[in-house]
Amino acid sequence: MKSGSVWLASAEPEEVDEFLGGLSDNALAALPWIFEFWALPHQIAPEGDWKTWVIMGGRGAGKTRAGAEWVRTQVEGATPDAPGRASRVALVSETFDQARDVMVFGDSGILACSPPDRRPVWEAGRRRLVWPNGATAQVFSAHEPEALRGPQFDAAWVDELAKWKKAEESWDMLQFALRLGDHPQQVVTTTPRNVAVLKRILGNASTVTTHAPTEANRAYLAESFLTEVESRYAGTRLGRQELEGLLLDDVEGALWSTATIEACRIDAAPRMSRIVVAVDPAVTGSAGSDECGIVVAGVVCEGAVTEWRAYVLEDATIRGGPTDWARAAIAAMDRHGAERLVAEVNQGGDLVESVIRQIDPLVPFRALRAGRGKGLRAEPVAALYEQGRIKHLRGLGALEDQMCRMTVRGYEGRGSPDRLDALVWAIHELMIEPAASYRRPQVRAL
């Protein structure tokens, strides 16, 4: 079912005029305060007997407005003086200032969202809101979890939980305090981060979630803001978290971290000394088969081999049959002017080269065979990242997700790390193998 805002955005001007013209004066005056009419789908509370509703989204996706409006639905009754479902609410943010400035007084906070006849009064000395019907909302700081020991509530709104420094302690104290009424509930509005408390909450059977990227709330955001952040962060791992609102895992013991990857980001690559396209083939092409990893990388060979720098230029990974990925790999070579195509042949054997030759009989090709496990093969590549000798262009978010799930023990994500395998082969071809050849002793023929 579409919300009123979605309908208004798609309706013809005549339809909008007819709709508004059919409303009474009272209905027209009330319309701005009926959030169900204006809300986006992710801002509407899911049905069901849930305990916790987690609203995850990108920056500016409308999470705060959803939290404030949910509090309204809990405390407001049929009339300004009538009791609502909840009468004692906890408002918890990282600090008191953030709770007051965002949750209470913010542009999308409770006061801004409340109609004049139901607007609560802020009691600064007691750090609480008081509604005309007697309901109250107390502000708490996550820096002081012990302050939640003692009070009790029938509803709670938790904002930006994923960035709290004392998230575990504050969340646990809030759970003990949420004990009034027949069915106390809580809403969590947060940009996702890979923190244990958020993952634990999401794993609870009594938790429901809604999600939206920044783009979903485009109509209410400055176009210059969207243009800037999308040009800077779109296609990056940080952008997937902050703009798309996705929860990204950094596996314990992973060879790469988000911080490492973000530190290697560049906007443009220099002129390459050599470029290769590396392929981790998917031998079968069924709908459920793995993707075929295709990564384009180049190297700048200046100075000693230990000073070379590599650049990951494109992730051209696709899902398809053998001829599909062969065409995609050769097309990537043409786009970047690559000197060679390299591919792992452990599973496909001679079939891999045969498929490639069907598309281009003259393509420079080198078959590679893995003698060690994926984790061990990736470890020296990760070391080059730590040394700052490999850089990434933007648009490699899916590849970077796989990187942050690879450990020495092996891959700890779903499916196969096809993109990462292709990256590892590319760096081995461009940097690790040349360095190994450089170190080998040269034997003269007598």
N, C-alpha and C positions, 0 to 999 in steps of 0.2 A: 504494500500500500504506500503510495507516494505521500510525503508531507506536503503541507500547504505551500512551503517555500519552493519545493521542487515543481509543484503545479504552476505557481505564479511565474516561475522562471521560463516555463515552456509554453504558457498560455498566450493566446493572441491578445493584444491590447483591448479589443472589444469584449473578450471574455472576462478580463480583469475588471473592466469598468462595470460590466453587468453584475459580477459577483459583489463588488464593493457597494454598488448602488442598491442591492437587495438587502443590505444589512441595516438594522435599526441604529439609531444614534448610540444607544448603549452598547450594542454589539460592536459597532465600529470603534468606540472608545476603548473597549476591552480587548480588541484584536491584538494590539502590540504586546499584551501581557499573556497571551495564550501560547505558551512555548510549543505545545504539541503541533500547532499549525506551522510554526516557523522552523522547527528543529530539523536537522539533518538526521538520516537514519541512525548514525552511530551515537547520537545524543539522546536517543529514546531508550529508557530502561527496558531491558528484555523481560519478557513474561516468565513466570515460573517462581518456584519457592527457593530463590537463591539467598545466600548470606552476603556475598561480596560481588559487587559489579566493578570490574576493572575496565576503565576507558583508556585505551592506549592509542596514541596518535602522534603525528608529527607536530613540530612547533606551529602554533597558530591554528590547529585543527578544530578548535572549539571545545576543548576539554573542560576548561574552567567554566564556561557558560553552562555546559551540561551538568557539572557538579553543583553549581549554584541553583540551577533550576530544579535539580533533584531535591535539594534541601527544601525548596519552596513546596514541592509536592508533599513532603513529609510533614511540615509544620502547619501549613495553611489548611483551614477548614472551609466549609461551604460559604461562610460569611466571615468578615474580619475577626469577629469575636469567637467564632466556633472553634473547638479544638480540632487539631489535625491528627494524623496517624502517630506522629512523634512529638514529644514535648521537650526533650533534653538531647541536644545534638552536640557532638564534639567536632571541632574544626581543627585539623592538625596539619601543619606545614613544617618546613625545616626550621624556621625561626618565627618568633612572634611578629616581627616586622613583615615578613612575607605573607603570613596568614592574614594580617590586617590589611596590607596594601593590595593583595591579590584576591583573596577569598571574600573579604568583606567590602572594601572600598574600590576594588579594581573595576575597570571598564566592563568586565563580564562578571563581576562579583555579585554577592547577594543583594546589596543595597541597590545597585544599578538595575537588577532584574526584577525587583519587587514593585508591584503597583502601589500608588500612593496610599490607598486605604489599608494596605497590609504590610507596609514597609516597617521593618523592625527599627528599634532605636539602639544606637551603639553606646554602651556604657564603658568608657575608656578605662576607668579605674578598676573595673571588674573583668575587663577583657571579654566582654560578651555582648551578644545581640539579644534584644528582648522584643518579641512580637506582640501585637495588640491582644492576641488570645492567651498570652502568658508563656508561650513557648520560648525557650532560650537556646542559644548556641554559644558554647564556650570555646575560646581560642587557646590552642596549646602549641608549644614548640617541641619538635622532635629532638632538640638538643637536651631536653629535660624529661626523659621518659618517666622518671619517678613522679612527676606531677600528675600523671594519669593513674597513679595508684591511690584509690580512694573514691574519686568521682564515679558515677554510673550514668549510662546513656541508653537511649533506644534507637539512636541513629548516629552515623559519623560520616564525615567527608574528609578524605585524606588526599592531599595534593602533592604531586611530584615526589612520591615515595622513593623512586629509584635513585634519587640523588641525596637522600638523607645519610648523614654520617653514622647515626645511631639507629638505623632502620630496624634492625632485628629487635632491639630492646623496646623501642617505642611502639612498634606494631604489636608485640606480645602484650605490653601493658594495656594497649587499647582493647585487645580482645577480651581481657579480663573485665574491663570497664563496660563493655557493650553487653549489658545484661538486663535491661529493663524492657517491659512490653512483651507481647506475645511472640514477636519475631523481629528482633533488632537486625538492622541491615546497615551496610556501609558501602560507600562508593570510593574508589581509588582513581584519581585522574593523574596520569603520568606519561611522560615520554619514556619509552622503555630503555632500560639499561640492563646489562648482564650482571644482575645482583641476585644473591641467593634468596633473599626474602621475597622478591617479586616472582621468581620462578616457583617458589614454594606455594605462594598464593595462587598462582595460575594453575598449579597442579591439584588444588583442592576440588573435590567433587561439587562443593557448594559455591564455586566461583563461576560467574559468567563474564564474558568479555565482549566489548565492541571495539572496533578499530577503524581508523581513518588516516590517510596521509594529509599533509598540509594542504595539498591541492584541493581537497574536498571542501574546504572553507574559503575558497578563492574569492568569492563575492564579498567577503568581509575583511580582506587583507589588501594592503597597499600593493599595487602592481609592481612598484619599484623594489619592494621587499622580495616578492616572489622571483622577479627577474634576477636579482642579485644572488639569492641563496641557491636558486636552481642552477645558475651558471657556475657557481663556485662548488656546490656539493652534489649535484645530481650525478648519479652513477658511481659515487664513492661509498665506501662502507659507512662512513660517518653520515652521509646523506640518507642511506637506507634506514639508519636509526633515527636521525633528527627530523627528516622530511617525510619519509614513508612510514615512520612509527613502528618499525619492525624490531622485534627482540632478537638480537644477534648474540650468539654464544661465543665466548672465548673459553675454549676448553682448557681445563687445568693441565698444565704441562705442554700446551700447544707450542709449536715451533715459531709461530708468529702471533703477535698480539695486535689489537686494533691500533694501539699507540705506535707500534713499529710501522705498520702499513701507512697510517696517516702521515708519518714523518717522511715517507718516501714519495709523497705526491708531488707532481709537477704539472704545469699547464701545457708545456710544449717540450718536445725532445730536440736535441741538437742533430746535426747531420750524422748519420750512422756510418761507421766503417764497414759494417756487415750486418745483414738482417736474415733471420731464418724464420720459417714457419714450422712449429712443432705440432705433431698430431698424436693423440692417444686414441687409437681407433676403437669404435664400437663395431665389433665383427658382425653382429646381427642388427637388423633394422626394424624390429617389431615395435609396436606402440609402447611396450613396457621395457624396452631395452635402455641401457645407459646412454647418456649423451656421448658424442664424440668430441673430446677436448681438442680445440684448435687455438693455439696462442701464437701471436706474432711478437717477436722480440728482436732487439738490435743491440749492438755493442759499439762503443767508441774506443778504438785501440790507440790510445796515446800514451807514450812512455812505456815503462816496463809492464809486463803482463799483470803484475800485482796492482797496477794503477788503472786498469781498464774499468769502464763503467757500462753497465747494461741497462736497457730501457724496455719495459713491457709496453708495447704499443697498441695491442688490440686483443680482445678475447672474441674469437669468431666461432665459438663452440656452437654446434647444432645437434639436433636429434634427427636421425634419418638413416636411410640405407647406405651401404658402402659407396655407391656412386654419388650420393648426396654429399657426404662429408668429403669425398675426394674432390668434387667440384668446388666446394666451399674453401678447401685448403689451397687449391691452385688459384682461386679467385683472390684469396688473401695475399698470396705471393705476388700477383699482378698489381694489387693495390699498393703494396709497400715496396715493390722492387726487390723482393727477397732473393738471395743467392741460392738458397737450398731449402728443401723440404725434408724434415727428419720425422720418423715415426717409429713408435714401439711396435715390434713384431712378435712379441712373446706369444700372443694368442692367435693372431691372424697368420703368422708365418709369411710365406711367399705370396699369399693372397693379398696382403696389404699393398705390396709394390705392384702386383698385377692390376689391382683396381685403379691405382693411381696412373699407371701406364696406359690404361684404357682411355683416360681423359686426356693425358698429355704424355706421349711416348718419350719425349725428350726432357722431361722435368728433371732437374738435378735432385737426386734422392739418396738418402742414407738411412739404412735400416738400423735400429737400435734395439738391443736386447738387455732386459733388466736382470742383473745378477743378484740384487739385494731387494729387500722389502721396500715398500713405498716410503715409510718413515725414515729409514736409514738413507735412502736415496735423496730424500728431501733435506736432510740435515745440513749438508754443506751449502746448499742453496740458501737456507735460512741464515747461515753464518754470514753469507755475503750481504744479506739484508741488514744484519746487525752492524756490519762495517759501513753501511751507507753507500754501498757500491751498486745497488739496483734501485731504479726509480720507476714509478708507475704514472702513466697518463690516466686521466679520468675515464670513467665508464667501465671499471673492472670490478664492480661490487660483488657479483656472483662468484667470481674467481677468488676474491679476497675473503669471502665467507668460508670457502673451502680451506683456504690457507690457515684460518684461525681455528680449524677443527683437526688439523694434522699434528700428531705427536710422533715421537720416536717409536712408540709402540704400534702406531698405525693410525688410520683415519677413524675419527670418532663422530662422523656425521652420517647422514642417510645416503644410501646409494654408494656410488663410486666417485672418487675425487678426480674426475676426468679432466677438468680444467687445470687443476693443480698439477696433475701428472704431465700434461702438455707443457706447462710452465717449467717444471723441473727439467724436462728433456731439452727445452730451449736454452736454459741457462747452462746446463751441462755442455751442450754443443758450443755455446758462445764463449764461456769463461772457464769452466772447470776442466774440460778436456784440454784446451790450449795451455792452461796453467800446469796440468799434469805432464804434458809433453815437454814443457819448458824445463820442468824439474828433473826429467829423466836424464841420466848420464848419456852423453853422446859417445858411441863406440866407433872408433876408426877401424876401417878395414886395413889389414896389413898386407 
